[in-house]
């Protein structure tokens, strides 16, 4: 088994490289996942595995595989439907009321295999009239997930909550129970293999999004990393723009820069409309 020293070294290295922190309560789970990777590589010495992860020519590939093991990539179309309904029927309509141009821009941070950004593309295709266009940027740290998202092919589990009318309209049925998202939905979605904690990531993204979806991602980060990402998100959002988090996530402890909006029993975080009323310096450093 991995001893405490080796485990701490590995945990610290993953945190340094990805921002993902393994809490003490998940140590047993983490060790088992590391051992699974070691067995696949036919390694029985954790020190050798650690060196392989740091120094081998396949280090980046192995890190991606390890991250995929220790994170939960459970996702499907129209996940947390009531929250998406709140986005479509409340937040989107409000943003459109004060929108000065005719393009809606959305960021899906932690998009996994693409179900979230494609769901948002379906919603915007349905909700916006022909005078509007939209663009969705999506990113994930896991290169394998990004490849799946780009392919846009899904099984029964992923599409199980898609309304039948949308399934017929926006998906092409393939063999063996697979479905492929149609080009009319894919064309507005740009998918990137990027890391939220790296500065280079934000040079490749826009700084005028109307909505940022970062659902069930912060659970893997420390408050310090969350704060750094939220500071970035604040600067990237248009005035009046919204952040959507997972139903069990909150940023109340780390920022007071956003207005808290309650709609349909959901907590939404909105950047104030009036320019200059609140700026990024208001983010707490507690």
N, C-alpha and C positions, 0 to 999 in steps of 0.2 A: 504493500500500500504506500501511497505518497505520504511522507512524513510531514510534520508541521512546517519545517523550514522550507522544503521544496514547494509545498502548497502555497505558502505566503509569497515566495519568490514568483511563482507562476501567476498568482492572483494580482500581485503588484504590476507585473509586466503587462498583463491583459488590460489593466486599468490605464497604464501609461500609454498603450498603443491605441486603445479604442474608447476609453472613458467608461467602459462597462465595469461595474464593481460587483463582486460576488460577496454578498452579506454573510455574516457568520452563520445565520440560520440556514443558509443554502450550501454549506460546506460539504455535507455528505453527498448531496445531489451533484455538486460540482466535481468532487473527486471521482464519482462513478462515471461521469461523462468524460473526464480526462482519461480514465482507465480504458474506456471504450475506444477512444481515439488511439491510445497506445497499442491496444490489441490489434487494431486494424493495420497498424504500421509494424506489427510484430516486435514491439519494444517492451521490455519489462523493467527498465531502469528509468525512473522519472527524471533523473538528471540528464540522461541522454536525450529524452524527449524534449526537455526544456531547451537544451542546446540546439536541437533540431528546429524547434520553433523560433529560435532567435537567429540562427546563423546559416541554416541550409539555404540552398537556392530555391527550395520549395516553401520557404518560411511563410510567405504571404498566402499561399494556397492553403497551407495547414492552419494558419490563424483563422482564415475564413471558415474552414471546416469545423474548427473548435468552437468558434463563436456560434455557428449554426447549431452545434450540440448543446450549448449552455443557455441559449435563448429559445423562447417559444415563438415559433413563426405561425401560430394558428391564426388563420385569417380566411375570410370568405366574403363574397359579394353581399352588400347591404348589411354588413355587421353593425350592430347597435342601430337598428333601423329608426327608432324614435329620435335618436340624436341627429341622424341624417335628415329626418323629416323636419326637425327644428332648424337645421341649416337651410333647407330648401324654402320653408314656408315663413321663417322669421328672419334669420340673419341675412340671407341672400336678398330678400326683398328690401330690407332696410339699407343695405349697402347700395343697391341699385337706385334708391331714392336720392342719394347725394353723390352718385358716381358722375365724374366729370367727363370720362371717356367711355367708350363702348366695348372695352375689353375687361373681362373678369380674369384675374390671375390667382391661381391656387398652388400652394406647396403641400405635398404629401411627404412628410418626413418619417422615414421608417416604413416604406411602402411594401416590404416583404415581396411577395410574388405578384403584386400588382392589382389585387382585388380592390383595394381602397381607391387608388387614382382612377381606375376604370369605372368604378361605381360613381365617383364624383363626375366623371365625364358623361355618364348616362344621365345623371340628375340635371346637369347643366344643359345638356342637349334637350332635355324635356322642358326645363323651366325658362330658358332664355328665348326671346323672340329673335327674329332674323336680323334685327338691328345690332345685336350683340355677338361678339366672338368671345372665346375663352381659351386659356392656356393653363395646363397643369404640369408643373414640374414635380417629379417624384424621385426619391433617393432611398438607398438602403446600403448598409455596410457590407452585406452578404452578397458577394458576386454571383453565387449560384441562384439566389433568389431573384436578382436583377435579370439574369438570363431567362428565367421562367416568366418574369413580368414582360420582358421584351417579346417573348414568343407568344404570350397571350392565349395559351391553351390550358383549359381547366377541366377537372373531373367533376363528378356528381356532388362531392362534398362542397366544393367551392361555390357551385351555382344553386345550391339547394334552396336559398332564400330569395332568389331572383324571381320577381313576378313573371308569370307566364307571358304576358304581353311584351315585357322587355326581353325575355329570353328569345322570343321569336324575332323581335325587331333588331336586336343588337348582337346576337350570337349566331355563329354558323355551326350547325351540328356536324360533328365528324364521326368517324367510326369508334367503336369500343366505348361509347358513352362519353366521349370528350366533346368539348365545346370551345370554339375559337372566337375571341372578341372581334367584331367587325372593324374594318378600317375607319369607318366614320366615327368610331369611338376612340380608336388608337391614335388617330392623326393629331389629336390635340394634347396628347400625353407624351412628355419627354422623361425618360427614365435614366437615372445615373447611379453608378456605383461610387458612393461618396460616404465619408465619415463625418458625422455631425460635430465632432470635437476638433476637426482640423480647419485651420484658417483658410486653406486653399479651397475648401468646399464652398465658402461664402463668396469667393471671387467668381465662381462659376454659376451662381444663382442670381436671381433678380433682387431688387430692393424695393419693389412696389407691389407686393402681394396683397390681395383683399382678404384671403383666408389662408391660415396655416393649420393643417391637420397633423398632429403629433400624438397619436393615440396609442396608449400602451407601450410607450417607448421610455418614458422617464423612470419607470419602475426599475430599470437597469442601471441608473446613474445615481451618483451621490448628489447632495444638495449643491455642492460647489460646481459640478458639471452642469446640473440643471440650470443654475443661475447664469452660467456663461452662455448656454444655448438660448435661454429666454431673453437675455440681453441682445443677442443676435436677432432673434425673432422680432423683438420690439422694433428694431431699426429697419427690418425688412418689410414690416407691415405698413400699408397706407393708413392714414387717420381713419378711424371708424372700422378698421379691419378686425377680424376675429381669429382667436386661437381656439381650436377644438382639441381637448385632451380625452383620454380614456375615462370611463365613468368613475373609476376609483382613484383617479389622479387629481392633484391640486397643485397650484403654484402660489397659494396664499402665503406660505411661510417664507417665500424667497422674493416676492415682489409686491409692491403696491402701485405699480405703474399702469395697470390695466383696470378698467371699470368692470365690475362684476355684474353680469346681466343674467337674470333668471328667466328662462323661457321653457314652457312645457316640462317643468320640473328638472331642467338641466341648468348647470352652471356654465356660463360662457364667459370668456375673457375678451374684452373689447378695448382696442386702443382708442383713447379719446379723440373726438373729431376736431376740436379746436386746436389748431397748430400752436405749439408752445405751451399749452396748459400743463402737460406732463412730458418729460423727456427721459431719455434712458438713464440719466443720472439719478432718477427717483428710485431705481431698483435697489432694494435693500442689500446691504452687505452683512446681514446678520449671519 
